[in-house]
């Protein structure tokens, strides 16, 4: 959305959920179940010339949180799954060393008529 913000001067992370496609996964006439798919991207930044130890720790923690996990969702009783999660190296950006963790997600939801 290109919203301006003041970039922190210390380590920081950006968390993005990028929605993909949705499709119906059953043929029931009273309650329909849908699967929503997309991508989760966590971009991690530390100031250049501060070493890679903190950046690598941040990446390992982010990976452990989202890699191949299943969550129960409040409300509709659905589930959210993450898969194909990997660690990625990124080029330095605006004076920050960068890495990211990216993976796919899918979520099932029920809708009653």
MARDREN-62155 format. One record per residue (C-alpha): residue number from 1; x negated, z, y. Coordinates in steps of 0.2 Angstrom, whole numbers, plus 5000, padded with zeros to 4 digits. Last residue first. Layout:
<pamis>
PAMI  seq  east  up  north
PAMI  NUM  X  Z  Y .
...
</pamis>
This chain:
<pamis>
PAMI  seq  east  up  north
PAMI  113  5132  5023  4898 .
PAMI  112  5117  5034  4892 .
PAMI  111  5099  5029  4896 .
PAMI  110  5085  5035  4885 .
PAMI  109  5066  5034  4890 .
PAMI  108  5051  5029  4881 .
PAMI  107  5034  5029  4890 .
PAMI  106  5019  5019  4888 .
PAMI  105  5001  5021  4894 .
PAMI  104  4986  5011  4895 .
PAMI  103  4969  5017  4900 .
PAMI  102  4956  5018  4914 .
PAMI  101  4942  5031  4918 .
PAMI  100  4932  5028  4933 .
PAMI  99  4914  5028  4940 .
PAMI  98  4908  5028  4958 .
PAMI  97  4892  5032  4968 .
PAMI  96  4898  5034  4986 .
PAMI  95  4890  5027  5002 .
PAMI  94  4904  5015  5005 .
PAMI  93  4906  5010  4987 .
PAMI  92  4893  5010  4974 .
PAMI  91  4897  4999  4959 .
PAMI  90  4908  5005  4945 .
PAMI  89  4904  5011  4928 .
PAMI  88  4919  5013  4916 .
PAMI  87  4925  5026  4903 .
PAMI  86  4938  5020  4891 .
PAMI  85  4956  5024  4887 .
PAMI  84  4964  5012  4874 .
PAMI  83  4979  5024  4873 .
PAMI  82  4990  5035  4883 .
PAMI  81  5008  5041  4877 .
PAMI  80  5022  5048  4886 .
PAMI  79  5038  5055  4877 .
PAMI  78  5056  5056  4882 .
PAMI  77  5067  5071  4882 .
PAMI  76  5076  5064  4898 .
PAMI  75  5073  5079  4909 .
PAMI  74  5056  5086  4905 .
PAMI  73  5043  5074  4897 .
PAMI  72  5034  5078  4881 .
PAMI  71  5016  5072  4882 .
PAMI  70  5005  5062  4870 .
PAMI  69  4987  5060  4871 .
PAMI  68  4974  5046  4867 .
PAMI  67  4962  5049  4881 .
PAMI  66  4970  5057  4896 .
PAMI  65  4963  5074  4899 .
PAMI  64  4947  5072  4889 .
PAMI  63  4943  5056  4899 .
PAMI  62  4945  5065  4916 .
PAMI  61  4934  5079  4910 .
PAMI  60  4920  5067  4904 .
PAMI  59  4921  5057  4921 .
PAMI  58  4920  5073  4931 .
PAMI  57  4905  5078  4921 .
PAMI  56  4897  5061  4923 .
PAMI  55  4899  5062  4942 .
PAMI  54  4892  5080  4943 .
PAMI  53  4876  5075  4934 .
PAMI  52  4874  5058  4942 .
PAMI  51  4863  5063  4956 .
PAMI  50  4866  5067  4975 .
PAMI  49  4858  5051  4981 .
PAMI  48  4875  5043  4984 .
PAMI  47  4890  5054  4988 .
PAMI  46  4901  5057  4973 .
PAMI  45  4916  5047  4968 .
PAMI  44  4929  5046  4953 .
PAMI  43  4942  5033  4951 .
PAMI  42  4956  5038  4939 .
PAMI  41  4966  5023  4933 .
PAMI  40  4982  5024  4922 .
PAMI  39  4989  5007  4917 .
PAMI  38  5007  5002  4913 .
PAMI  37  5021  5001  4900 .
PAMI  36  5039  5007  4900 .
PAMI  35  5049  5007  4884 .
PAMI  34  5068  5008  4885 .
PAMI  33  5081  5016  4874 .
PAMI  32  5099  5012  4876 .
PAMI  31  5113  5025  4873 .
PAMI  30  5131  5019  4870 .
PAMI  29  5128  5001  4863 .
PAMI  28  5113  5004  4852 .
PAMI  27  5102  4989  4850 .
PAMI  26  5085  4997  4852 .
PAMI  25  5068  4995  4861 .
PAMI  24  5073  4988  4878 .
PAMI  23  5059  4982  4888 .
PAMI  22  5048  4987  4903 .
PAMI  21  5033  4979  4911 .
PAMI  20  5019  4986  4920 .
PAMI  19  5018  5001  4932 .
PAMI  18  5001  5005  4939 .
PAMI  17  4998  5024  4940 .
PAMI  16  4984  5029  4951 .
PAMI  15  4973  5044  4953 .
PAMI  14  4959  5044  4966 .
PAMI  13  4945  5057  4964 .
PAMI  12  4933  5066  4976 .
PAMI  11  4916  5072  4978 .
PAMI  10  4911  5077  4996 .
PAMI  9  4912  5069  5013 .
PAMI  8  4931  5065  5010 .
PAMI  7  4937  5048  5015 .
PAMI  6  4949  5049  5030 .
PAMI  5  4965  5040  5025 .
PAMI  4  4973  5023  5029 .
PAMI  3  4988  5017  5019 .
PAMI  2  4985  5000  5011 .
PAMI  1  5000  5000  5000 .
</pamis>
